[in-house]
Amino acid sequence: MAETQATDCEALRAQIDTLQKEFEGLWVAVSAGGAPSARYREIRREIDGLRARYAAECGPPKEESSLPRHITSDWRAG
């Protein structure tokens, strides 16, 4: 059972990481003056939902980003 949960947690973490990378690309475009697309808003909701699921099933997620911390701090604030 624990092995299955670890595998599920790894798969969930991989999904979060993939969506995070996509979000970061969209965020860079928006921060450069582009209008937020429907996908930009959708992916934020998806990531929030997956992080909540991860926290409930696997423990608190470690948030990682390739962007500088001063940029991502406002995402995590709200």
C-alpha positions as CSV (number, residue, x, y, z in Angstrom):
1,M,0.0,0.0,0.0
2,A,2.7,2.5,0.9
3,E,4.5,1.7,-2.4
4,T,1.4,2.5,-4.3
5,Q,0.9,5.7,-2.5
6,A,4.5,6.7,-3.1
7,T,4.0,6.0,-6.8
8,D,0.8,8.0,-6.8
9,C,2.5,10.9,-5.0
10,E,5.3,10.8,-7.5
11,A,2.9,10.9,-10.5
12,L,0.9,13.7,-8.9
13,R,4.2,15.7,-8.2
14,A,5.2,15.2,-11.9
15,Q,1.8,16.5,-13.0
16,I,2.2,19.5,-10.8
17,D,5.7,20.2,-12.1
18,T,4.6,19.9,-15.7
19,L,1.7,22.4,-15.2
20,Q,4.0,24.7,-13.2
21,K,6.4,24.9,-16.1
22,E,3.5,25.7,-18.5
23,F,2.2,28.3,-16.1
24,E,5.6,29.9,-15.8
25,G,5.8,30.3,-19.6
26,L,2.3,31.9,-19.6
27,W,3.2,34.1,-16.7
28,V,6.3,35.4,-18.5
29,A,4.1,36.3,-21.5
30,V,1.5,38.0,-19.3
31,S,4.2,39.9,-17.4
32,A,5.6,41.2,-20.7
33,G,2.3,42.9,-21.4
34,G,0.1,40.1,-22.8
35,A,-3.4,39.6,-21.7
36,P,-4.1,36.7,-19.4
37,S,-5.6,33.9,-21.5
38,A,-8.3,31.5,-20.3
39,R,-5.6,28.9,-20.1
40,Y,-3.6,31.1,-17.7
41,R,-6.5,31.3,-15.3
42,E,-7.4,27.6,-15.8
43,I,-3.9,26.4,-15.1
44,R,-3.8,28.4,-11.8
45,R,-6.9,26.6,-10.7
46,E,-5.6,23.2,-11.8
47,I,-2.3,23.7,-10.0
48,D,-4.1,24.9,-6.8
49,G,-6.4,21.8,-6.9
50,L,-3.5,19.4,-7.5
51,R,-1.5,21.0,-4.7
52,A,-4.4,20.6,-2.3
53,R,-4.9,17.0,-3.3
54,Y,-1.1,16.4,-2.9
55,A,-1.2,18.0,0.5
56,A,-4.1,15.8,1.6
57,E,-2.7,12.5,0.2
58,C,1.1,13.0,0.4
59,G,1.9,15.8,2.8
60,P,2.8,19.4,2.1
61,P,4.2,19.9,-1.4
62,K,7.6,21.5,-1.9
63,E,7.0,24.3,-4.3
64,E,9.7,24.8,-6.9
65,S,10.1,27.2,-9.7
66,S,12.7,28.1,-12.2
67,L,11.8,31.8,-11.8
68,P,13.4,34.0,-9.2
69,R,11.7,34.0,-5.8
70,H,10.8,37.7,-5.9
71,I,8.6,36.9,-8.9
72,T,6.9,33.9,-7.5
73,S,6.2,35.2,-4.0
74,D,3.0,37.0,-5.1
75,W,1.7,33.7,-6.7
76,R,2.0,32.0,-3.4
77,A,0.5,34.8,-1.4
78,G,-2.9,34.5,-2.9
